Amino acid sequence: MDLVYLDNNATTQPAPEVVAAMLPFLTDFYGNPSSVHRFGQRSRQAIDVARGQIAALIGSAESELTFTGGGTESINTVIRGLLASRFPRKRIVTTTVEHSATRELCAQLARDGAEIVAIEVNEQGLLDIDALRSAVSDDTALVTLMWANNETGVLFPVAEVAALCREKRVPFHCDATQAVGKLPIDVKAIGLDAMSFASHKFHGPKGVGAFYARRGLRVRPLIVGGPQEQGRRGGTENVPGVVGMGRAAELAAALLAAMPGVARLRDRLERSILETIDGTRVNGSIEHRLPNTTNIAFPRLEAEAILLLLSEQDVCASAGAACSSGSLEPSHVLRAMRIDEKLAHGAIRFSLSRYSTDAEVDRALDVVPGVIRRLRAVLPVG
């Protein structure tokens, strides 16, 4: 049976063109890009080409991009770096629905003395922009929030946030990990100060990411010990990964026009589930969300049980919940949205990509109703 992969917000299939671009730098062209000889400079040239490909995707200058080991490292670098550069200011304004890369870092920084202000969202997952405006003051070190929620796909008004932060003269960092490659992005037009993202979310390799920092923005390095990346991130670059990320960015720029087709597939999957399975509902705004994501609640069931039965039939999806000490808890995102626990416990995320097909959606629609009927029969919760 063919795999039905509907977990693309977790990671995406590396594009065949990406794998092909990487292979020579895993075999023949293994030179260190910091070496002065021509063999090493071939790697340096490949990094420069990739930087240009990624800059073109997001609308930045090449010199404003720094390669890292992934989205989490990018987020840590920018938040810590801006906080250090803005001393003695200690206030960080964020939201209640951030990815753990931001959320757990902010919790750690709070233990170290930072003041964390987390802005709430409404039942649709939409940002309270008035509360954000009230929270940003002269003693704010930075504002950091996501562009698109990884669990619900709900979008934040980043252009409006950027304008607010410019007015307050406070730097704004955006976690765009789920947005890059799925939405048109122009960091200059939007007015972002800094932005983090990861290659493997848009059909590139894992273990490589980048951050944008506008020219003139002071960000203290997180990793020191070498002159690489203009002194902003020490350590020999992951040349094959960077090359793969560049090729993935080039493909994403060329194929953004395919995303409305992904949205149509998502909508067909969502609509059929809502129509055929009683009691289901979508968590989060339907109007303001990524084109590839739907988060559907199956009331009075447990997401873990649903996912296990789907997996038995080779259908891959995900849940925002995490198992801790044997107790499955609803995700912090759904709690922050004040979703009823009967719905939040059974919330499943289906996330598609440009490789998703009608046949995959058909197969999922064959499997999902049977799984829910089976669980409702044997686990009549509540």
N, C-alpha and C positions, 0 to 999 in steps of 0.2 A: 504494500500500500504506500502511495506517495505521501510524503510529509506535507501537512498543511501548516504553514508557518505564519501565524498571526501575532507575532511578538516582536515587531520591528522597533518598538520604542526601547526594548532591551538591547538589541543589537540587530544589525542588518547583514544580509549576505554580501560579502565582498564582491564587487563587480568583477567579472572575468578580465576586463581591461585593466583593472587595478592590480590584480594578481600578476598579469603579464608585465605591467610596468615595474613591479617590485622585483621580479625574479632576477634580472641581471645584477641588481645590487645586493642580492643574497649569494650570488655565485661569482661572477667574473669581476665586478667592479666594487670591491670591498674596501677600497682605500679610505683612510681617515680624512674627512673634509677639512681638517685643520692642518694637514700636511701641505708643504709647499710644492711638492713634486706634482707632475702632471696627472699621475694616477690618482692622487688624493684630490686634486682640483676637479677631477671629473665628478666626484661625489659632491663637492662644493657647488658645482654648476647645477647638478640635479636638484639640490636643495633650493637654489635660487629660482629655478624654473617652477618648482612646486609652490614656493612662496608667492610667485606671481599668479599662479592658477588660483590659489586660495584668496588672494587679495581681490582678484576679479570677481569671485563669487560673492564677497561681502561688501565690496565697494570701498576698500581701504587702500592705503599706500602699502607697498611691500615692506617698508622699513618699520611699519607699525605692528607687524605680526611677529610673535614669538612662539616657537615650537616647544611643546612640553610632552610629558608622558601620558597625557589624557585629559579629559574634561575636569576630573576632580583636582588634578594638580593645577590646572589653569585657574580654577575657582579659588583654590587655596592661595596661589601666588598673588592674584589680584587683590583679594580681600585683605590678606595679611600685609601685602605690600602697600596698599593704599592707607590702611590703618597706621602703619609705621610712618609713612610719609606725612600723614596729617596730624601727628602728635603735636600738642597734648589732647586733641579731640579724641573722645573714646566712644561716641555714640554711633552705632550701626543700625540703620533702618532697613528692615527686610520684611518678609511676610510669613504667615503661618503655614504656607503650603509649599515651601521650598524643597528641593531635592536634598537628600541627606548630606551631600557634599557641602552645601551651604549651611544647612540646619545644624549639623553636628559640629561644624567648624565654629559657628556662632555660639553654640553652647559652650565649647571649649574656651573661646575668647571671653565669654561672660565670666567663666571661672577665673580667668586671668585678670579681670578687672574692667572689661569693656561693658558698655551699656547697650543691650540689645533691645530694640523696639520692633516688635513683630506686628505688622498691619494685618487685620483680618480680611477675609473674603466673605461674600454672601453665599446663599444656598446654591447659586449657580457657579460658584468658584471664581466670581469676578472681583477684582480688586476694589477696595474702598479708597478711591483716589482722594477724597476729602480728608480722610484720616491720615493718608500718606502726607498730604500737604501740611497738615497740622504738626506732624511728627518731625519734619525736616526743619532744623533750626541752625543757628550759627555754630553750635558746638557739635554738629553732625560731621563725623569723619567721612562717611560714605553711605550711599544707598545701594543695596544689592538685591535684585529680584530676578526671577526667571521670565523669559519671554513666553514660553509655552509649558504648561504643566505636563510632566511625564506620565501621570496616571490618567488624567481626564482629557488632556489635549487643550484645555482652556487657555486662551491667549490673554495676556496682560497688555494694556495700552502703552507700549514702551516709548512711543514717540511723545505721548503726553507726559510720561514720567521724566523723560529726558529734558523736555522743556521746563518742567517744574524744577528739576535739579539745576539747570542752567540759571534759572531765575534766582535760586537760592545760593548759587555758587558752590554747590556740593557735587563731588564726582559721583557718577552713576555707573555701576557695573551691572551688566546683564548676563545672566546664565542663559545662553542661546543654544544649549546642547540639543534640545529637541526641535529647534526651529531651523537651524542651518541645513540647507538642502531640501527643505520642505516648503519654505516660504521665500519670496523675494526679499533680499536684505540689502540695504545700503546704509552702512553705519554712519556715513557722513551726512546723508540727507536726514536721517533720524536724529542725529546729534548725540550718539552714544560716546561716552568717555572710554569705556572698556567693555569687552565682551569675550566670554569663554565658550569653547565648543570642542567637540570630540569627533574624530574621524569615523569611528565605527558606527555612528548614528546615520551616516549618509553613504553607506556602501564602501567605506574605506576600511583599513586594518585597525585592529585594536592596539592599545598601547601607545597611541600618538594623538596629541591634541594641539590646540593653539589658543592663544589669547590675543585679542586686539587691544592696544592701548594707544589712544590718539597722541599724535606728536605733541610733546610738551608735558604730558601727564607723568608725574613722578610715581613710579611703582618700585619699591625696594625688592630686589631679587629674593626668592625663597631658597633657591639652590645656588650656592656659590662654590667656586673651586675651579673655574675656567673662564676663558674669554668668549665662549660660544654664545650665539644669539645676542651679539652686541653687548655682552656682559649681563644680560637679563635672565639667563638660565644656564648655569654651568653644566658641563658634562658633554661627552661626545654625542652628537646627534644620531638618532635612529634613522639612518639614511633610507633604508627600504621603506620604513613606515612613513616617513615624510614624503617620499616619492609617491607612495600609494595614496596618501591623503590628498596630495596635489592632483593626481589623476581623478580621484573621486570627486573633488571639487569641480574640476573641469566638466565631468560628466553631469554632475548635479546642476550646474549652470545651464548646460545645454538641454537638460530634460525636465526643468521646472514646469514646462508646459504640460507634462504628463500628470501633474498632481491633481487637476480636476477629475481626471479619469480614476485616480485612486479614491477620491472623495465619492464618486458615484458608486464604486464597489463597496466602500465603507457604508454608504447610505443604504444600499440594497441589503447588506448583511444585517445592519441595525434594524431596518424597517421590518424585515421578515421575522427576526427574533421577537420584536415587540408585538407583532401581529399574531404570532403562532404560540407564544408562551405567556400565559396569564400572569399578570402582576409585575411584569418586568418594566423597568424604566431606565432612562439614560441619566447618569450622574454628570452634572456640569452643563454649562451653556452649550446649546446646539448651534447657536448663531456665531459665537466667538470661540472657535477651536481649530486645531490643526485639521488638515484635510484627510488624515490617515487614521484618526484615533476615535474610538468610542469606548466608553466605560458603562457597562450595563449591569444593573443590580438584579439579582435573582433572589427575591425575598425569602427569608427564613431558611436559607441554606448557607453552607460554609464554602468559601471560595476554594480552599485547599482541596475539598472533596471533588468539586466541579473540575478543577484543573487536572487532578489525578485521573479521573475518568476520561476527560478529553485526551490526555496524553496516551492513555491505553489505546486510543483509536487514531493516534498520530496527528492530533490537532494541538498545536502549540499556542497558548495564550498566556495571560499573566494576571496577577492580582497585586494590589497595592499593599495587602496585608503581609506581615512577616510573623513567622512562628517564633515565639520567645518563651522559653521554659515550658514548652508543651501547650501553651495557650495562644490560640490564634486571635489576634486583635485587629480590628479595622485599621486601615491606614490613617496616618495623621492628617492626610489631605482630606479624606472624607469626613473625619471628625471635625476638622476646621470648617468644613462646609455645612456642618450640623445635619448631615444625612442620618436618618433614623438607623439605629444599629441593626434592625431586622433587614434593612437593605444593604448597609455597609458591609456586613459580614459576608454577603454573597456577591460582592462586586467583582466583575471580571473585565479586564481591559483587552480589547482586540485592537491591534495596531498593524496596519497594512503598509506596503511599500510599492514602488513602481514595478516590482517583480510579482506582486500579487495578481492572481488571475480569477476569472469567473469560475473556473473549475474548482479552485480552492474555496471560494465562497460557497459554491454549491455543496461541496463536501462538508464544510462546516455546518451548513444549514441542515444537512442530513443528520449530523452527529449531535449537535447541541440540544435539540428538543428531546431526543431520547435520553441523553444524560440527565437532563433536568427531571424528566418523568421518573426515571429510575431512582434518583435521589429523593424525590418527593414521596415515593412509595415506601422507601426503607428508612428515611430520616424525617419523619413528620415533626419538624421543630415548631414549637410554639402552638 
